[in-house]
Amino acid sequence: MQRKLPPLNALKTFESAARLSSFSEAANELCVTHGAVSQQIRTLEDYFGRKLFTRVPGKVVVNPAGRTLLAVATESLDLIEEVAAQINQTNKVETLTVNVTTTFASHWLLPRLHDFHTKHPNITVRLSPTAIPPNDLGAEVDIAIRWEASDIDGVIMEPLFDVDSFVACAPSLLQGSLPLKQPQDLLAHNLIHDDDGQAWTALLQKLAVNGADLGKGSFYADSGLALQAAVEGGGVIVAGSVLAEQDLVAGRLVIPFNSIIPHRKSYYIFSPKRFSTLSKIESFRAWIQEQVVAYQNNLTDYRKYML
């Protein structure tokens, strides 16, 4: 069925002139001449067969017929404007800055990001890796994924998944003059740290190993470097299940004895409360929770790498 509508360009001109009570100001707003506004109003009045304005000195005022039309025209144009803004926003390419550690990005996030790009082609993810959490969440950084919880005012913190910890080393350390066969043998090996000693304190306590000097060993600010040092046979590390998975599966690392501490730490996603409803942030939060579910449904059985 063909719609019986008044000339839409004339209707837009009418709404501007009626709202501003001036043909001249409407002309300025619409970037046309005063004569063009007058012509559009005459076209609309001819369509309805009646006047829509009362001319008074210095301005024009809508008459009763004009007021009736103005109410509907304003509401309709406002709605069209709102919908147009939503569509334009949907089509706009946005950048989402995600703060992570380099190791978490390379071992867990990067292999999954293609799926996000496929599902959300209008959101470009920019990774911003740092060793320490950002202090400008919501300014330069939209989302952070970090190890351990940290309550921050104005920030939403959501758990992602737990991480198991265990002793890991290169297969070469199981042999040689100082074979690593049992927990007490750790005292003869170089301990690799990627924190201030908390991980080894927890593991040695679990294994009832006393006498270790935790002030010695190799210390790395980056977990990836610490893992690589262990892979190269440079010592023994307390590894996290997420980051060590690839090296365990490839045989570059092994778990020399039962030392697994389940759920020792957790990863969390942080986002600013004031921007929590932004489409790009909502989309990424929902997507990563889906990835977590898939990851947990296919967890590696680390015990099969325990000797």
C-alpha positions in Angstrom: 0.0 0.0 0.0 1.4 3.4 -1.0 1.8 5.8 1.9 0.0 9.1 1.7 2.5 11.4 3.3 3.1 15.2 3.0 6.4 16.2 1.3 9.0 15.1 3.8 11.5 17.9 3.0 8.8 20.5 3.5 7.8 18.8 6.8 11.4 19.1 8.0 11.5 22.7 7.1 8.1 23.3 8.8 9.4 21.7 12.0 12.4 23.9 12.1 10.5 27.2 11.4 7.8 26.3 13.9 10.3 25.4 16.6 12.3 28.6 16.0 9.3 30.8 15.3 11.3 32.3 12.4 11.8 31.6 8.7 15.1 33.4 8.8 16.5 31.3 11.7 15.2 28.1 10.1 17.0 29.1 6.9 20.3 29.5 8.9 19.7 26.1 10.6 19.0 24.3 7.4 21.7 26.2 5.4 19.2 27.4 2.8 17.8 30.8 1.8 14.8 32.5 3.4 13.0 32.2 0.1 13.6 28.4 0.0 12.0 28.1 3.5 9.0 30.2 2.4 8.6 28.0 -0.7 8.7 24.8 1.4 6.1 26.2 3.8 3.8 27.2 0.9 4.2 23.6 -0.5 3.1 22.1 2.8 0.2 24.6 3.2 -1.0 23.8 -0.3 -0.9 20.1 0.5 -3.1 20.5 3.6 -5.2 23.3 2.0 -4.8 25.6 5.0 -2.4 28.0 6.6 -0.1 26.6 9.3 1.3 29.9 10.6 0.1 33.2 11.9 2.4 36.1 10.9 3.1 38.6 13.7 5.7 41.4 13.8 9.2 39.9 14.0 8.2 36.3 13.9 5.8 33.6 12.9 3.6 31.5 15.2 1.9 28.2 14.5 -1.9 28.3 14.4 -4.0 25.4 15.8 -3.5 23.3 12.7 0.2 24.0 12.8 0.4 23.1 16.5 -1.2 19.7 15.8 1.2 19.0 13.0 4.2 20.2 15.0 3.7 17.8 17.9 3.7 14.8 15.6 6.4 16.1 13.3 8.8 16.8 16.3 8.2 13.4 17.8 8.7 11.6 14.5 11.8 13.5 13.5 13.3 12.9 17.0 12.7 9.2 16.7 14.2 9.1 13.3 17.3 11.0 14.6 17.7 8.6 17.5 17.4 5.5 15.3 19.9 7.0 12.8 22.4 7.7 15.6 22.1 4.1 16.8 22.7 2.7 13.3 25.6 5.0 12.7 27.1 3.9 16.1 26.6 0.3 15.1 28.5 0.8 11.8 31.3 2.8 13.4 34.6 1.1 13.9 35.6 1.4 17.5 38.9 0.7 19.3 38.9 -1.3 22.5 42.1 -1.1 24.5 42.7 -4.2 26.7 45.5 -4.3 29.3 47.1 -7.7 29.9 50.5 -9.2 30.6 52.5 -10.2 27.6 52.5 -13.8 28.6 48.8 -14.1 29.2 48.2 -12.4 25.8 50.4 -14.8 23.9 49.5 -18.0 25.7 45.7 -17.6 26.2 44.1 -14.5 24.7 45.7 -14.1 21.3 44.8 -17.6 20.0 41.1 -16.7 20.7 41.0 -13.1 19.5 40.2 -14.1 15.9 36.9 -15.4 17.1 36.1 -12.0 18.6 37.1 -10.1 15.4 34.8 -12.4 13.4 31.8 -11.8 15.7 32.5 -8.1 16.2 34.1 -6.7 13.0 33.4 -3.1 14.0 35.5 -3.4 17.2 39.3 -3.3 16.9 41.1 -4.7 19.9 44.3 -3.0 20.9 46.4 -4.9 23.3 48.3 -2.9 25.9 50.7 -5.3 27.7 52.3 -4.1 31.0 53.9 -6.0 33.9 51.8 -4.1 36.4 48.1 -3.2 36.4 47.1 0.2 34.9 46.1 3.1 37.1 44.1 4.8 34.3 41.3 2.3 33.7 38.6 4.2 31.8 41.1 6.8 30.4 43.7 5.1 28.2 42.6 1.6 29.0 39.0 0.2 28.5 39.5 -3.3 30.1 42.2 -5.0 32.1 42.7 -8.8 32.6 44.9 -9.4 35.5 46.1 -12.1 37.9 44.6 -11.8 41.4 41.7 -9.7 42.7 42.1 -6.0 43.5 39.1 -3.9 44.7 39.2 -0.5 43.0 36.6 2.3 43.5 34.6 2.8 40.3 35.7 -0.5 38.8 33.7 -3.7 38.1 35.7 -6.8 38.9 34.5 -10.2 37.4 36.2 -13.6 37.9 37.3 -15.4 34.8 38.9 -18.7 35.9 41.1 -20.3 38.6 44.7 -21.3 38.0 46.5 -24.4 39.4 50.1 -24.1 40.4 52.8 -26.8 40.4 56.5 -27.4 40.2 57.8 -27.6 36.6 61.1 -28.1 35.0 62.8 -29.2 31.8 63.1 -33.0 31.3 66.9 -32.7 31.4 66.8 -31.8 35.2 65.4 -35.3 36.0 68.8 -36.8 35.2 72.4 -35.8 35.8 74.5 -35.5 38.9 71.6 -33.9 40.8 68.5 -35.7 39.6 65.2 -34.1 40.5 63.2 -37.0 41.8 61.6 -35.9 45.1 60.6 -32.6 46.7 63.8 -32.5 48.9 65.9 -32.4 45.8 64.7 -28.9 45.1 67.2 -27.6 47.6 70.0 -28.5 45.2 68.5 -26.6 42.2 68.1 -23.0 41.1 64.6 -21.7 41.9 63.1 -19.5 39.2 60.8 -16.7 40.4 58.3 -14.6 38.6 57.1 -12.9 41.7 58.6 -11.9 45.1 58.7 -15.4 46.4 55.1 -16.0 47.3 54.7 -18.9 44.8 57.7 -20.8 46.1 56.7 -20.2 49.7 53.3 -21.8 49.1 54.7 -24.8 47.2 57.5 -25.5 49.6 55.1 -25.4 52.5 52.8 -27.8 50.7 55.7 -30.2 50.0 57.0 -29.8 53.6 60.5 -28.8 52.3 62.4 -26.7 54.8 65.7 -24.9 54.5 65.3 -23.2 51.1 66.9 -19.8 50.7 64.2 -17.8 48.9 66.5 -14.8 48.6 68.5 -16.7 46.0 67.6 -17.9 42.6 66.6 -16.2 39.4 64.0 -13.5 39.5 62.0 -12.3 36.5 59.5 -9.5 36.2 57.9 -11.3 33.2 56.3 -14.7 33.5 57.1 -15.5 29.9 60.8 -15.0 30.5 60.7 -17.1 33.7 59.0 -20.0 31.8 61.5 -19.8 29.0 64.3 -20.0 31.6 62.8 -23.1 32.9 62.3 -24.6 29.4 66.0 -24.0 28.8 67.0 -26.0 31.9 67.9 -22.9 33.9 66.1 -24.0 37.1 62.8 -25.1 38.5 59.7 -22.9 38.4 56.3 -22.7 40.1 54.2 -22.7 37.0 50.6 -21.7 36.5 48.3 -24.1 34.6 47.2 -21.5 32.0 50.6 -20.3 31.0 52.5 -23.6 31.2 50.0 -25.6 29.2 51.7 -25.3 25.8 55.1 -26.2 27.2 53.7 -29.2 29.0 51.8 -30.5 26.0 54.9 -30.0 23.8 57.1 -31.9 26.3 59.3 -28.9 27.0 58.3 -28.9 30.7 57.3 -31.8 33.0 55.9 -31.9 36.6 58.6 -33.9 38.4 56.4 -35.0 41.4 53.0 -34.4 42.9 53.0 -30.7 43.7 49.8 -29.4 42.3 47.9 -26.8 44.3 44.5 -26.5 42.8 42.9 -23.0 42.4 45.8 -21.2 44.0 45.2 -18.0 42.1 42.6 -16.5 39.7 42.3 -14.2 36.7 39.8 -11.4 36.7 38.5 -8.9 34.2 38.3 -5.3 35.2 36.2 -2.5 33.6 35.2 1.0 34.6 31.7 1.3 36.0 31.0 4.6 34.3 31.5 3.0 30.9 30.1 -0.4 31.7 27.2 0.0 29.2 29.3 0.9 26.3 28.7 -1.5 23.5 32.3 -2.4 22.9 32.9 -3.1 26.6 29.7 -5.1 27.0 30.5 -7.1 23.9 34.1 -8.0 25.0 33.0 -8.9 28.5 30.2 -11.2 27.2 32.6 -12.8 24.6 35.4 -13.5 27.0 33.0 -15.2 29.5 31.9 -17.5 26.6 35.6 -18.3 25.9 36.1 -19.1 29.6 33.2 -21.6 29.6 34.7 -23.3 26.5 38.1 -23.3 28.0 36.9 -24.8 31.3 35.0 -27.5 29.4 38.2 -28.6 27.7 40.8 -28.3 30.6 44.0 -30.1 30.2 44.6 -32.9 32.7 47.9 -31.8 34.1 48.4 -34.9 36.1 49.3 -36.9 33.0 52.4 -34.7 32.8 53.4 -35.5 36.4 56.1 -38.1 36.6 
